[in-house]
């Protein structure tokens, strides 16, 4: 009887290990299959440090550039509705950071000037002259601000989507971000994330729980495949290693002067409201709007509201259909 009791923990552990191995094999096989099934939509450009995937839609004298936040699996699917909507006003560009979406990986340091150098190449590949409006979600804010500091003559305005301020990111806990990323990596590699997803449990922190349900059927499987492939990716781990350093570099740079900015925010408590106020101070022409009942991916949880405010902002800076 005692031997049986003592062996139970070992048996349970053994079964768990076997299940995790099976999950890992399943994950590997499915990623390989999905890589072959879902080919890149759009174009590629060599930015010197990686082969960057980008997707354009629309035409005109203004370029709308979408900058994803940390870890967003695929910019093409994540910005689907906003890119369709803004393509009525001009040419739009969504692109994948290194090692995400259809972009290749890189071993180059993910410092803020490297990121904005790469962004400049992508924009200049589409047009070397047209003015730019940047649309940045979450951590993408510091890329948008840094690009503007270095190329202010090209930027007509910035739209921030529940983004943090450089002051916030300069003090944000990198250790916490590391821990979350590595935990999610383990969940992905062992197939647990895929199993949960197939049971309709998708992580809201990636926007997946909202985006998947609202995308057209033809794009849902692409989005889910990207989510399964990149949750807790090491490429994103390399990006978040430099959150504080990159934010400090932006803080050392100049304010944005009279470049108009629109800040759309979720009401996520007093501290986040203070961060939004900090962000508004980066421009002499800023407008900050708190959207009720909005999630972090507010352009999915409150799509119509976000588009309404963006339309008003564009009319205010004399960009119209």
C-alpha positions as CSV (number, residue, x, y, z in Angstrom):
1,X,0.0,0.0,0.0
2,X,2.8,2.4,0.9
3,X,4.7,1.7,-2.3
4,X,1.5,2.4,-4.3
5,X,1.1,5.7,-2.5
6,X,4.7,6.7,-3.0
7,X,4.5,5.8,-6.7
8,X,1.5,7.9,-7.5
9,X,3.4,11.3,-7.6
10,X,5.9,9.7,-9.9
11,X,3.2,8.3,-12.2
12,X,1.4,11.6,-12.3
13,X,4.7,13.4,-13.1
14,X,5.6,10.8,-15.8
15,X,2.1,11.2,-17.4
16,X,2.5,15.0,-17.4
17,X,5.9,14.9,-19.0
18,X,4.6,12.5,-21.7
19,X,1.7,14.8,-22.4
20,X,4.0,17.8,-22.7
21,X,6.3,16.0,-25.1
22,X,3.3,15.0,-27.2
23,X,2.1,18.6,-27.1
24,X,5.5,19.9,-28.2
25,X,5.6,17.5,-31.1
26,X,2.1,18.5,-32.1
27,X,3.1,22.2,-31.9
28,X,6.2,21.7,-34.0
29,X,4.3,19.7,-36.7
30,X,1.5,22.2,-36.9
31,X,3.8,25.3,-37.2
32,X,5.6,23.6,-40.1
33,X,2.3,22.9,-41.7
34,X,1.0,26.4,-41.2
35,X,4.2,28.0,-42.5
36,X,3.5,26.2,-45.8
37,X,-0.2,26.9,-45.8
38,X,-0.2,30.6,-45.0
39,X,2.2,32.5,-47.4
40,X,3.1,36.1,-47.0
41,X,0.5,38.7,-48.1
42,X,2.4,41.8,-49.3
43,X,6.1,42.5,-50.0
44,X,9.6,42.3,-48.4
45,X,12.5,44.8,-48.2
46,X,16.0,44.2,-46.8
47,X,16.4,46.8,-44.1
48,X,20.0,45.7,-43.4
49,X,19.3,43.8,-40.2
50,X,16.4,41.6,-41.4
51,X,14.1,40.9,-44.3
52,X,11.1,43.0,-43.4
53,X,7.6,42.1,-44.4
54,X,5.2,44.9,-45.1
55,X,1.7,45.3,-46.6
56,X,0.4,48.3,-48.4
57,X,-3.1,49.4,-49.4
58,X,-4.5,52.6,-50.9
59,X,-2.9,55.4,-52.7
60,X,-2.4,59.1,-52.3
61,X,0.0,61.8,-51.1
62,X,-0.2,60.8,-47.4
63,X,1.3,57.6,-45.9
64,X,-0.3,56.1,-42.8
65,X,2.2,53.8,-41.1
66,X,1.0,51.3,-38.5
67,X,3.5,50.4,-35.7
68,X,2.7,47.4,-33.6
69,X,3.2,47.0,-29.9
70,X,5.4,44.4,-28.2
71,X,4.7,40.9,-29.3
72,X,1.9,41.5,-31.7
73,X,2.0,38.3,-33.8
74,X,1.0,39.7,-37.2
75,X,0.6,43.3,-38.2
76,X,-1.4,42.4,-41.4
77,X,-4.2,40.8,-39.4
78,X,-4.0,43.0,-36.3
79,X,-4.4,46.3,-38.2
80,X,-6.9,44.8,-40.8
81,X,-9.9,47.1,-40.1
82,X,-7.9,50.3,-39.4
83,X,-5.8,49.8,-42.5
84,X,-8.8,49.2,-44.7
85,X,-10.5,52.3,-43.3
86,X,-7.5,54.6,-43.6
87,X,-6.6,53.4,-47.1
88,X,-9.5,55.6,-48.1
89,X,-7.5,58.7,-47.1
90,X,-4.1,57.7,-48.6
91,X,-1.5,54.9,-48.8
92,X,-1.1,52.7,-45.8
93,X,1.7,50.5,-44.5
94,X,1.6,47.8,-41.9
95,X,4.8,45.9,-41.2
96,X,6.1,43.1,-39.0
97,X,9.0,43.7,-36.6
98,X,11.9,41.3,-36.9
99,X,11.1,37.7,-36.1
100,X,7.3,38.3,-36.1
101,X,4.6,37.8,-38.7
102,X,6.4,37.1,-42.0
103,X,9.5,39.0,-41.3
104,X,12.8,37.2,-40.8
105,X,14.7,37.1,-37.5
106,X,17.7,39.2,-36.6
107,X,20.6,39.1,-34.3
108,X,21.0,42.8,-34.3
109,X,20.5,44.8,-31.1
110,X,17.0,46.1,-30.8
111,X,17.9,49.6,-29.8
112,X,15.5,52.4,-30.6
113,X,17.6,54.0,-33.4
114,X,18.1,50.7,-35.1
115,X,14.3,50.2,-35.0
116,X,13.6,53.6,-36.5
117,X,16.4,53.2,-39.1
118,X,14.6,50.1,-40.2
119,X,11.2,51.9,-40.2
120,X,12.7,54.7,-42.3
121,X,13.8,52.2,-44.9
122,X,10.4,50.6,-45.1
123,X,8.7,54.0,-45.5
124,X,11.2,55.2,-48.0
125,X,10.7,52.0,-50.0
126,X,7.1,53.0,-50.5
127,X,7.8,56.8,-50.9
128,X,10.8,59.0,-50.3
129,X,8.7,62.2,-50.3
130,X,5.2,61.8,-49.1
131,X,4.3,63.0,-45.6
132,X,3.6,60.5,-42.9
133,X,1.0,59.9,-40.2
134,X,2.1,57.3,-37.6
135,X,-0.4,55.1,-35.8
136,X,1.2,53.4,-32.8
137,X,-0.2,50.9,-30.4
138,X,1.2,50.3,-26.9
139,X,5.1,50.1,-26.9
140,X,5.1,51.2,-30.5
141,X,4.7,54.8,-29.1
142,X,8.4,55.2,-28.4
143,X,9.2,54.2,-32.0
144,X,6.7,56.7,-33.3
145,X,8.2,59.5,-31.1
146,X,11.8,58.6,-31.9
147,X,11.1,58.5,-35.6
148,X,9.4,61.9,-35.4
149,X,12.4,63.3,-33.4
150,X,14.7,62.2,-36.2
151,X,12.4,63.0,-39.2
152,X,10.1,65.8,-38.0
153,X,9.9,67.3,-41.5
154,X,8.0,64.3,-42.8
155,X,5.5,63.7,-40.0
156,X,2.0,65.3,-40.2
157,X,0.8,63.7,-37.0
158,X,0.7,60.8,-34.7
159,X,-2.2,58.6,-33.5
160,X,-1.5,56.7,-30.3
161,X,-3.7,53.7,-29.5
162,X,-3.6,53.0,-25.7
163,X,0.1,53.7,-25.7
164,X,2.4,54.4,-22.8
165,X,4.6,57.5,-22.4
166,X,8.4,57.4,-22.6
167,X,8.4,58.3,-18.9
168,X,6.3,55.2,-18.2
169,X,8.5,52.9,-20.3
170,X,11.7,54.2,-18.8
171,X,10.6,52.8,-15.4
172,X,8.5,49.9,-16.5
173,X,9.7,46.6,-15.0
174,X,11.8,44.7,-17.6
175,X,12.0,41.8,-15.2
176,X,8.2,41.4,-15.2
177,X,8.1,41.5,-19.0
178,X,10.9,38.9,-19.1
179,X,9.0,36.6,-16.8
180,X,5.7,36.9,-18.7
181,X,7.5,36.3,-22.0
182,X,9.4,33.2,-20.9
183,X,6.3,31.7,-19.2
184,X,4.3,32.2,-22.4
185,X,7.1,30.7,-24.4
186,X,6.9,27.6,-22.3
187,X,3.1,27.5,-22.8
188,X,3.6,27.8,-26.6
189,X,6.4,25.3,-27.1
190,X,4.6,22.6,-25.2
191,X,1.4,23.0,-27.2
192,X,-0.6,24.2,-24.2
193,X,-1.4,27.5,-25.8
194,X,-2.6,25.8,-29.0
195,X,-4.8,23.4,-27.0
196,X,-6.3,26.3,-25.1
197,X,-7.0,28.1,-28.3
198,X,-8.7,25.2,-29.9
199,X,-10.9,25.1,-26.8
200,X,-11.7,28.8,-27.6
201,X,-9.5,30.2,-24.8
202,X,-7.4,32.9,-26.5
203,X,-5.2,35.3,-24.6
204,X,-6.7,38.8,-24.4
205,X,-3.2,40.3,-23.8
206,X,-2.5,39.6,-27.4
207,X,-5.8,40.9,-28.6
208,X,-6.6,37.5,-29.9
209,X,-9.8,36.9,-28.0
210,X,-11.3,39.9,-29.8
211,X,-9.5,40.0,-33.1
212,X,-10.2,36.4,-34.0
213,X,-13.9,36.8,-33.6
214,X,-14.1,40.0,-35.6
215,X,-11.9,39.2,-38.6
216,X,-13.4,37.9,-41.8
217,X,-13.4,34.1,-42.0
218,X,-10.7,34.0,-44.6
219,X,-8.2,35.7,-42.3
220,X,-9.1,34.1,-39.0
221,X,-6.9,31.0,-39.6
222,X,-3.9,33.2,-40.6
223,X,-4.3,35.2,-37.4
224,X,-4.6,32.1,-35.2
225,X,-1.6,30.4,-36.8
226,X,0.5,33.5,-36.2
227,X,-0.7,33.6,-32.6
228,X,0.2,30.0,-32.0
229,X,3.6,30.5,-33.6
230,X,4.7,33.7,-31.8
231,X,3.1,33.7,-28.3
232,X,6.1,34.5,-26.0
233,X,8.5,34.6,-28.9
234,X,12.2,35.0,-28.3
235,X,12.2,37.8,-30.9
236,X,9.9,39.8,-28.7
237,X,12.1,38.9,-25.7
238,X,15.0,40.6,-27.5
239,X,12.9,43.7,-28.0
240,X,11.7,44.1,-24.4
241,X,15.2,43.7,-23.1
242,X,15.7,47.4,-24.2
243,X,12.5,48.9,-23.0
244,X,14.0,51.1,-20.4
245,X,17.1,52.0,-22.4
246,X,15.1,52.9,-25.5
247,X,12.7,55.0,-23.5
248,X,15.6,56.9,-21.9
249,X,17.0,57.7,-25.4
250,X,13.6,59.1,-26.4
251,X,13.5,61.2,-23.2
252,X,16.9,62.6,-24.1
253,X,15.5,63.8,-27.4
254,X,13.4,66.8,-28.2
255,X,9.6,67.3,-27.7
256,X,7.4,67.2,-30.7
257,X,6.5,70.9,-30.8
258,X,3.3,71.6,-32.8
259,X,3.0,68.2,-34.5
260,X,-0.6,67.2,-33.8
261,X,-1.2,64.0,-31.8
262,X,-4.3,62.1,-31.0
263,X,-4.3,59.8,-27.9
264,X,-7.0,57.2,-27.7
265,X,-6.9,55.5,-24.3
266,X,-8.6,52.7,-22.3
267,X,-9.7,53.7,-18.8
268,X,-7.4,51.3,-17.0
269,X,-7.2,53.1,-13.7
270,X,-5.6,56.2,-12.1
271,X,-2.0,55.3,-12.9
272,X,-2.7,54.7,-16.6
273,X,-4.7,58.0,-16.8
274,X,-1.6,59.7,-15.5
275,X,0.5,58.0,-18.2
276,X,-1.9,59.3,-20.8
277,X,-1.5,62.9,-19.5
278,X,2.3,62.5,-19.7
279,X,2.0,61.4,-23.3
280,X,-0.2,64.4,-24.2
281,X,2.5,66.8,-23.0
282,X,4.8,65.6,-25.8
283,X,3.1,67.9,-28.2
284,X,1.7,71.5,-28.1
285,X,-1.2,70.2,-30.2
286,X,-2.4,67.1,-28.4
287,X,-5.9,65.7,-27.9
288,X,-6.4,62.9,-25.4
289,X,-9.7,60.9,-25.4
290,X,-10.6,58.2,-22.8
291,X,-12.8,55.5,-24.4
292,X,-15.2,53.8,-21.9
293,X,-15.1,50.0,-21.6
294,X,-12.2,49.8,-24.0
295,X,-9.6,47.0,-23.8
296,X,-5.9,47.5,-24.5
297,X,-6.5,46.6,-28.1
298,X,-9.1,49.3,-28.2
299,X,-9.2,49.4,-32.0
300,X,-10.7,45.9,-31.8
301,X,-12.9,46.3,-28.6
302,X,-14.2,49.7,-29.7
303,X,-13.5,49.8,-33.5
304,X,-16.3,52.2,-34.5
305,X,-15.5,54.7,-31.8
306,X,-11.8,54.6,-32.6
307,X,-12.4,55.2,-36.3
308,X,-14.8,58.1,-35.5
309,X,-12.2,59.8,-33.4
310,X,-9.5,59.2,-36.0
311,X,-11.7,60.6,-38.8
312,X,-12.3,63.8,-36.7
313,X,-8.6,64.1,-36.1
314,X,-7.7,63.8,-39.8
315,X,-10.3,66.4,-40.7
316,X,-8.8,68.7,-38.1
317,X,-5.4,68.5,-39.8
318,X,-7.0,68.9,-43.3
319,X,-6.9,65.4,-44.5
320,X,-10.1,64.3,-46.0
321,X,-11.6,61.7,-48.4
